[in-house]
């Protein structure tokens, strides 16, 4: 099944996804960890700011 989303639809899905609650995980100020919305699958998305305007996202 193909799911076609606009950028605003994609952002809205991530805003509605349950917030991640991990007690023993330490993130630096340049990292974000968020849960993938259920409609897109399962897992986590880790985003790191490598330098000004350069981000690395790991799904």
mmCIF file as gemmi writes it, N, C-alpha and C atoms, coordinates in Angstrom:
data_model
loop_
_atom_site.group_PDB
_atom_site.id
_atom_site.type_symbol
_atom_site.label_atom_id
_atom_site.label_alt_id
_atom_site.label_comp_id
_atom_site.label_asym_id
_atom_site.label_entity_id
_atom_site.label_seq_id
_atom_site.pdbx_PDB_ins_code
_atom_site.Cartn_x
_atom_site.Cartn_y
_atom_site.Cartn_z
_atom_site.occupancy
_atom_site.B_iso_or_equiv
_atom_site.pdbx_formal_charge
_atom_site.auth_seq_id
_atom_site.auth_asym_id
_atom_site.pdbx_PDB_model_num
ATOM 1 N N . UNK Axp A 1 ? 0.84 -1.169 0 1 0 ? 1 A 1
ATOM 2 C CA . UNK Axp A 1 ? 0 0 0 1 0 ? 1 A 1
ATOM 3 C C . UNK Axp A 1 ? 0.891 1.24 0 1 0 ? 1 A 1
ATOM 4 N N . UNK Axp A 2 ? 0.571 2.182 -0.838 1 0 ? 2 A 1
ATOM 5 C CA . UNK Axp A 2 ? 1.319 3.427 -0.922 1 0 ? 2 A 1
ATOM 6 C C . UNK Axp A 2 ? 0.57 4.518 -0.171 1 0 ? 2 A 1
ATOM 7 N N . UNK Axp A 3 ? 1.3 5.257 0.625 1 0 ? 3 A 1
ATOM 8 C CA . UNK Axp A 3 ? 0.731 6.367 1.375 1 0 ? 3 A 1
ATOM 9 C C . UNK Axp A 3 ? 1.444 7.638 0.922 1 0 ? 3 A 1
ATOM 10 N N . UNK Axp A 4 ? 0.693 8.548 0.306 1 0 ? 4 A 1
ATOM 11 C CA . UNK Axp A 4 ? 1.271 9.797 -0.177 1 0 ? 4 A 1
ATOM 12 C C . UNK Axp A 4 ? 0.842 10.926 0.747 1 0 ? 4 A 1
ATOM 13 N N . UNK Axp A 5 ? 1.834 11.62 1.323 1 0 ? 5 A 1
ATOM 14 C CA . UNK Axp A 5 ? 1.558 12.682 2.283 1 0 ? 5 A 1
ATOM 15 C C . UNK Axp A 5 ? 2.229 13.977 1.856 1 0 ? 5 A 1
ATOM 16 N N . UNK Axp A 6 ? 1.567 15.078 2.135 1 0 ? 6 A 1
ATOM 17 C CA . UNK Axp A 6 ? 2.215 16.374 1.964 1 0 ? 6 A 1
ATOM 18 C C . UNK Axp A 6 ? 3.11 16.6 3.185 1 0 ? 6 A 1
ATOM 19 N N . UNK Axp A 7 ? 3.962 17.595 3.118 1 0 ? 7 A 1
ATOM 20 C CA . UNK Axp A 7 ? 4.843 17.887 4.252 1 0 ? 7 A 1
ATOM 21 C C . UNK Axp A 7 ? 4.021 18.263 5.478 1 0 ? 7 A 1
ATOM 22 N N . UNK Axp A 8 ? 2.948 19.028 5.281 1 0 ? 8 A 1
ATOM 23 C CA . UNK Axp A 8 ? 2.12 19.421 6.422 1 0 ? 8 A 1
ATOM 24 C C . UNK Axp A 8 ? 1.393 18.213 7.024 1 0 ? 8 A 1
ATOM 25 N N . UNK Axp A 9 ? 0.935 17.271 6.181 1 0 ? 9 A 1
ATOM 26 C CA . UNK Axp A 9 ? 0.307 16.042 6.695 1 0 ? 9 A 1
ATOM 27 C C . UNK Axp A 9 ? 1.314 15.213 7.491 1 0 ? 9 A 1
ATOM 28 N N . UNK Axp A 10 ? 2.529 15.11 6.976 1 0 ? 10 A 1
ATOM 29 C CA . UNK Axp A 10 ? 3.581 14.354 7.647 1 0 ? 10 A 1
ATOM 30 C C . UNK Axp A 10 ? 3.898 14.979 9.009 1 0 ? 10 A 1
ATOM 31 N N . UNK Axp A 11 ? 4.046 16.308 9.036 1 0 ? 11 A 1
ATOM 32 C CA . UNK Axp A 11 ? 4.321 17.004 10.295 1 0 ? 11 A 1
ATOM 33 C C . UNK Axp A 11 ? 3.186 16.816 11.294 1 0 ? 11 A 1
ATOM 34 N N . UNK Axp A 12 ? 1.945 16.842 10.81 1 0 ? 12 A 1
ATOM 35 C CA . UNK Axp A 12 ? 0.791 16.667 11.687 1 0 ? 12 A 1
ATOM 36 C C . UNK Axp A 12 ? 0.774 15.264 12.305 1 0 ? 12 A 1
ATOM 37 N N . UNK Axp A 13 ? 1.124 14.246 11.517 1 0 ? 13 A 1
ATOM 38 C CA . UNK Axp A 13 ? 1.187 12.885 12.046 1 0 ? 13 A 1
ATOM 39 C C . UNK Axp A 13 ? 2.209 12.786 13.175 1 0 ? 13 A 1
ATOM 40 N N . UNK Axp A 14 ? 3.375 13.403 13.003 1 0 ? 14 A 1
ATOM 41 C CA . UNK Axp A 14 ? 4.408 13.366 14.036 1 0 ? 14 A 1
ATOM 42 C C . UNK Axp A 14 ? 3.991 14.135 15.281 1 0 ? 14 A 1
ATOM 43 N N . UNK Axp A 15 ? 3.215 15.209 15.117 1 0 ? 15 A 1
ATOM 44 C CA . UNK Axp A 15 ? 2.733 15.962 16.271 1 0 ? 15 A 1
ATOM 45 C C . UNK Axp A 15 ? 1.72 15.155 17.065 1 0 ? 15 A 1
ATOM 46 N N . UNK Axp A 16 ? 0.963 14.281 16.396 1 0 ? 16 A 1
ATOM 47 C CA . UNK Axp A 16 ? -0.058 13.468 17.054 1 0 ? 16 A 1
ATOM 48 C C . UNK Axp A 16 ? 0.497 12.175 17.632 1 0 ? 16 A 1
ATOM 49 N N . UNK Axp A 17 ? 1.714 11.803 17.265 1 0 ? 17 A 1
ATOM 50 C CA . UNK Axp A 17 ? 2.31 10.55 17.751 1 0 ? 17 A 1
ATOM 51 C C . UNK Axp A 17 ? 2.538 10.635 19.256 1 0 ? 17 A 1
ATOM 52 N N . UNK Axp A 18 ? 2.39 9.521 19.969 1 0 ? 18 A 1
ATOM 53 C CA . UNK Axp A 18 ? 2.635 9.535 21.414 1 0 ? 18 A 1
ATOM 54 C C . UNK Axp A 18 ? 4.054 9.985 21.731 1 0 ? 18 A 1
ATOM 55 N N . UNK Axp A 19 ? 4.196 10.746 22.78 1 0 ? 19 A 1
ATOM 56 C CA . UNK Axp A 19 ? 5.509 11.233 23.186 1 0 ? 19 A 1
ATOM 57 C C . UNK Axp A 19 ? 6.336 10.092 23.763 1 0 ? 19 A 1
ATOM 58 N N . UNK Axp A 20 ? 7.599 10.119 23.473 1 0 ? 20 A 1
ATOM 59 C CA . UNK Axp A 20 ? 8.536 9.103 23.923 1 0 ? 20 A 1
ATOM 60 C C . UNK Axp A 20 ? 8.899 9.341 25.385 1 0 ? 20 A 1
ATOM 61 N N . UNK Axp A 21 ? 8.866 8.291 26.185 1 0 ? 21 A 1
ATOM 62 C CA . UNK Axp A 21 ? 9.239 8.387 27.594 1 0 ? 21 A 1
ATOM 63 C C . UNK Axp A 21 ? 10.276 7.32 27.901 1 0 ? 21 A 1
ATOM 64 N N . UNK Axp A 22 ? 11.528 7.719 27.816 1 0 ? 22 A 1
ATOM 65 C CA . UNK Axp A 22 ? 12.626 6.807 28.092 1 0 ? 22 A 1
ATOM 66 C C . UNK Axp A 22 ? 13.408 7.378 29.271 1 0 ? 22 A 1
ATOM 67 N N . UNK Axp A 23 ? 13.466 6.646 30.351 1 0 ? 23 A 1
ATOM 68 C CA . UNK Axp A 23 ? 14.078 7.162 31.568 1 0 ? 23 A 1
ATOM 69 C C . UNK Axp A 23 ? 15.592 7.045 31.586 1 0 ? 23 A 1
ATOM 70 N N . UNK Axp A 24 ? 16.143 6.032 30.975 1 0 ? 24 A 1
ATOM 71 C CA . UNK Axp A 24 ? 17.583 5.801 31.075 1 0 ? 24 A 1
ATOM 72 C C . UNK Axp A 24 ? 18.327 6.117 29.775 1 0 ? 24 A 1
ATOM 73 N N . UNK Axp A 25 ? 17.793 7.047 28.995 1 0 ? 25 A 1
ATOM 74 C CA . UNK Axp A 25 ? 18.436 7.459 27.755 1 0 ? 25 A 1
ATOM 75 C C . UNK Axp A 25 ? 18.837 8.922 27.89 1 0 ? 25 A 1
ATOM 76 N N . UNK Axp A 26 ? 20.096 9.214 27.628 1 0 ? 26 A 1
ATOM 77 C CA . UNK Axp A 26 ? 20.602 10.583 27.725 1 0 ? 26 A 1
ATOM 78 C C . UNK Axp A 26 ? 20.817 11.123 26.312 1 0 ? 26 A 1
ATOM 79 N N . UNK Axp A 27 ? 20.163 12.228 26.018 1 0 ? 27 A 1
ATOM 80 C CA . UNK Axp A 27 ? 20.321 12.886 24.718 1 0 ? 27 A 1
ATOM 81 C C . UNK Axp A 27 ? 21.062 14.193 24.919 1 0 ? 27 A 1
ATOM 82 N N . UNK Axp A 28 ? 21.941 14.503 23.996 1 0 ? 28 A 1
ATOM 83 C CA . UNK Axp A 28 ? 22.635 15.781 24.026 1 0 ? 28 A 1
ATOM 84 C C . UNK Axp A 28 ? 21.693 16.873 23.515 1 0 ? 28 A 1
ATOM 85 N N . UNK Axp A 29 ? 22.093 18.121 23.666 1 0 ? 29 A 1
ATOM 86 C CA . UNK Axp A 29 ? 21.272 19.235 23.227 1 0 ? 29 A 1
ATOM 87 C C . UNK Axp A 29 ? 21.048 19.291 21.731 1 0 ? 29 A 1
ATOM 88 N N . UNK Axp A 30 ? 21.846 18.58 20.965 1 0 ? 30 A 1
ATOM 89 C CA . UNK Axp A 30 ? 21.715 18.595 19.507 1 0 ? 30 A 1
ATOM 90 C C . UNK Axp A 30 ? 20.966 17.376 18.976 1 0 ? 30 A 1
ATOM 91 N N . UNK Axp A 31 ? 20.388 16.552 19.854 1 0 ? 31 A 1
ATOM 92 C CA . UNK Axp A 31 ? 19.682 15.34 19.446 1 0 ? 31 A 1
ATOM 93 C C . UNK Axp A 31 ? 18.207 15.402 19.809 1 0 ? 31 A 1
ATOM 94 N N . UNK Axp A 32 ? 17.397 14.742 19.003 1 0 ? 32 A 1
ATOM 95 C CA . UNK Axp A 32 ? 15.977 14.551 19.289 1 0 ? 32 A 1
ATOM 96 C C . UNK Axp A 32 ? 15.655 13.079 19.048 1 0 ? 32 A 1
ATOM 97 N N . UNK Axp A 33 ? 14.756 12.538 19.823 1 0 ? 33 A 1
ATOM 98 C CA . UNK Axp A 33 ? 14.289 11.168 19.635 1 0 ? 33 A 1
ATOM 99 C C . UNK Axp A 33 ? 12.777 11.206 19.699 1 0 ? 33 A 1
ATOM 100 N N . UNK Axp A 34 ? 12.127 10.7 18.654 1 0 ? 34 A 1
ATOM 101 C CA . UNK Axp A 34 ? 10.673 10.726 18.625 1 0 ? 34 A 1
ATOM 102 C C . UNK Axp A 34 ? 10.138 9.399 18.116 1 0 ? 34 A 1
ATOM 103 N N . UNK Axp A 35 ? 8.942 9.082 18.552 1 0 ? 35 A 1
ATOM 104 C CA . UNK Axp A 35 ? 8.279 7.842 18.139 1 0 ? 35 A 1
ATOM 105 C C . UNK Axp A 35 ? 7.676 8.029 16.749 1 0 ? 35 A 1
ATOM 106 N N . UNK Axp A 36 ? 7.782 7.01 15.915 1 0 ? 36 A 1
ATOM 107 C CA . UNK Axp A 36 ? 7.196 7.035 14.575 1 0 ? 36 A 1
ATOM 108 C C . UNK Axp A 36 ? 5.69 6.835 14.723 1 0 ? 36 A 1
ATOM 109 N N . UNK Axp A 37 ? 4.865 7.647 14.041 1 0 ? 37 A 1
ATOM 110 C CA . UNK Axp A 37 ? 3.417 7.479 14.106 1 0 ? 37 A 1
ATOM 111 C C . UNK Axp A 37 ? 3.002 6.069 13.667 1 0 ? 37 A 1
ATOM 112 N N . UNK Axp A 38 ? 1.995 5.509 14.333 1 0 ? 38 A 1
ATOM 113 C CA . UNK Axp A 38 ? 1.572 4.134 14.052 1 0 ? 38 A 1
ATOM 114 C C . UNK Axp A 38 ? 1.158 3.915 12.606 1 0 ? 38 A 1
ATOM 115 N N . UNK Axp A 39 ? 0.582 4.931 11.973 1 0 ? 39 A 1
ATOM 116 C CA . UNK Axp A 39 ? 0.143 4.778 10.582 1 0 ? 39 A 1
ATOM 117 C C . UNK Axp A 39 ? 1.328 4.575 9.637 1 0 ? 39 A 1
ATOM 118 N N . UNK Axp A 40 ? 2.527 5.021 10.066 1 0 ? 40 A 1
ATOM 119 C CA . UNK Axp A 40 ? 3.723 4.882 9.242 1 0 ? 40 A 1
ATOM 120 C C . UNK Axp A 40 ? 4.551 3.654 9.602 1 0 ? 40 A 1
ATOM 121 N N . UNK Axp A 41 ? 4.197 2.983 10.683 1 0 ? 41 A 1
ATOM 122 C CA . UNK Axp A 41 ? 4.944 1.8 11.106 1 0 ? 41 A 1
ATOM 123 C C . UNK Axp A 41 ? 5.22 1.838 12.583 1 0 ? 41 A 1
ATOM 124 N N . UNK Axp A 42 ? 6.355 1.289 13.002 1 0 ? 42 A 1
ATOM 125 C CA . UNK Axp A 42 ? 6.717 1.299 14.409 1 0 ? 42 A 1
ATOM 126 C C . UNK Axp A 42 ? 8.198 1.58 14.535 1 0 ? 42 A 1
ATOM 127 N N . UNK Axp A 43 ? 8.579 2.104 15.663 1 0 ? 43 A 1
ATOM 128 C CA . UNK Axp A 43 ? 9.981 2.388 15.894 1 0 ? 43 A 1
ATOM 129 C C . UNK Axp A 43 ? 10.198 3.826 16.329 1 0 ? 43 A 1
ATOM 130 N N . UNK Axp A 44 ? 11.413 4.274 16.13 1 0 ? 44 A 1
ATOM 131 C CA . UNK Axp A 44 ? 11.818 5.595 16.594 1 0 ? 44 A 1
ATOM 132 C C . UNK Axp A 44 ? 12.581 6.316 15.499 1 0 ? 44 A 1
ATOM 133 N N . UNK Axp A 45 ? 12.577 7.624 15.581 1 0 ? 45 A 1
ATOM 134 C CA . UNK Axp A 45 ? 13.309 8.476 14.664 1 0 ? 45 A 1
ATOM 135 C C . UNK Axp A 45 ? 14.279 9.297 15.505 1 0 ? 45 A 1
ATOM 136 N N . UNK Axp A 46 ? 15.553 9.172 15.237 1 0 ? 46 A 1
ATOM 137 C CA . UNK Axp A 46 ? 16.57 9.931 15.968 1 0 ? 46 A 1
ATOM 138 C C . UNK Axp A 46 ? 17.151 10.972 15.021 1 0 ? 46 A 1
ATOM 139 N N . UNK Axp A 47 ? 17.119 12.224 15.453 1 0 ? 47 A 1
ATOM 140 C CA . UNK Axp A 47 ? 17.569 13.33 14.63 1 0 ? 47 A 1
ATOM 141 C C . UNK Axp A 47 ? 18.724 14.02 15.331 1 0 ? 47 A 1
ATOM 142 N N . UNK Axp A 48 ? 19.812 14.244 14.589 1 0 ? 48 A 1
ATOM 143 C CA . UNK Axp A 48 ? 20.988 14.903 15.157 1 0 ? 48 A 1
ATOM 144 C C . UNK Axp A 48 ? 21.361 16.104 14.303 1 0 ? 48 A 1
ATOM 145 N N . UNK Axp A 49 ? 21.648 17.215 14.958 1 0 ? 49 A 1
ATOM 146 C CA . UNK Axp A 49 ? 22.099 18.427 14.294 1 0 ? 49 A 1
ATOM 147 C C . UNK Axp A 49 ? 23.619 18.345 14.167 1 0 ? 49 A 1
ATOM 148 N N . UNK Axp A 50 ? 24.111 18.106 12.947 1 0 ? 50 A 1
ATOM 149 C CA . UNK Axp A 50 ? 25.545 17.939 12.733 1 0 ? 50 A 1
ATOM 150 C C . UNK Axp A 50 ? 26.273 19.274 12.661 1 0 ? 50 A 1
ATOM 151 N N . UNK Axp A 51 ? 25.669 20.239 12.008 1 0 ? 51 A 1
ATOM 152 C CA . UNK Axp A 51 ? 26.2 21.599 11.941 1 0 ? 51 A 1
ATOM 153 C C . UNK Axp A 51 ? 25.047 22.507 11.533 1 0 ? 51 A 1
ATOM 154 N N . UNK Axp A 52 ? 25.273 23.783 11.464 1 0 ? 52 A 1
ATOM 155 C CA . UNK Axp A 52 ? 24.228 24.733 11.154 1 0 ? 52 A 1
ATOM 156 C C . UNK Axp A 52 ? 23.538 24.384 9.835 1 0 ? 52 A 1
ATOM 157 N N . UNK Axp A 53 ? 22.26 24.008 9.912 1 0 ? 53 A 1
ATOM 158 C CA . UNK Axp A 53 ? 21.48 23.665 8.713 1 0 ? 53 A 1
ATOM 159 C C . UNK Axp A 53 ? 21.681 22.257 8.198 1 0 ? 53 A 1
ATOM 160 N N . UNK Axp A 54 ? 22.472 21.417 8.889 1 0 ? 54 A 1
ATOM 161 C CA . UNK Axp A 54 ? 22.714 20.044 8.444 1 0 ? 54 A 1
ATOM 162 C C . UNK Axp A 54 ? 22.226 19.093 9.528 1 0 ? 54 A 1
ATOM 163 N N . UNK Axp A 55 ? 21.203 18.306 9.192 1 0 ? 55 A 1
ATOM 164 C CA . UNK Axp A 55 ? 20.62 17.355 10.143 1 0 ? 55 A 1
ATOM 165 C C . UNK Axp A 55 ? 20.779 15.941 9.605 1 0 ? 55 A 1
ATOM 166 N N . UNK Axp A 56 ? 20.9 14.986 10.511 1 0 ? 56 A 1
ATOM 167 C CA . UNK Axp A 56 ? 20.956 13.574 10.163 1 0 ? 56 A 1
ATOM 168 C C . UNK Axp A 56 ? 19.816 12.889 10.885 1 0 ? 56 A 1
ATOM 169 N N . UNK Axp A 57 ? 18.958 12.218 10.119 1 0 ? 57 A 1
ATOM 170 C CA . UNK Axp A 57 ? 17.825 11.496 10.701 1 0 ? 57 A 1
ATOM 171 C C . UNK Axp A 57 ? 18 10.005 10.512 1 0 ? 57 A 1
ATOM 172 N N . UNK Axp A 58 ? 17.866 9.248 11.591 1 0 ? 58 A 1
ATOM 173 C CA . UNK Axp A 58 ? 17.964 7.787 11.555 1 0 ? 58 A 1
ATOM 174 C C . UNK Axp A 58 ? 16.629 7.197 11.94 1 0 ? 58 A 1
ATOM 175 N N . UNK Axp A 59 ? 16.083 6.382 11.047 1 0 ? 59 A 1
ATOM 176 C CA . UNK Axp A 59 ? 14.815 5.721 11.329 1 0 ? 59 A 1
ATOM 177 C C . UNK Axp A 59 ? 15.044 4.3 11.74 1 0 ? 59 A 1
